[in-house]
Amino acid sequence: MILVPAFTFLLKMDEKEARATSIFCILPMVIASSIFYFNSSYIEFGTGILCAVGGIIGGFIGAKLLNKLSDKYLKIFFTAFLIYVAIRLILQGIS
């Protein structure tokens, strides 16, 4: 949620480049943190495998959609998603 806006506003990348680059940036962080969590026995493998399968399917669908959607619609969807997440966080904080 931070990298895409930073890439588009600060580095002047277009939406598709920003999304693809942010996904690429996540890989080294995931590998490094996974090693530490594995060594500390914090990984629940059943849930992790299910999430990995969902992530692979979602990543494939997302990559295909990225090529078909215009930057305008990507911005609209991403903004709507951020607003949704913000509202959920606010409501969780209230209750």
Secondary structure, 3 states (H helix, E strand, C coil): CCHHHHHHHCCCCCHHHHHHHHHHHHHHHHHHHHHHHHHCCCCCHHHHHHHHHHHHHHHHHHHHHHHHCCHHHHHHHHHHHHHHHHHHHHHHHHC
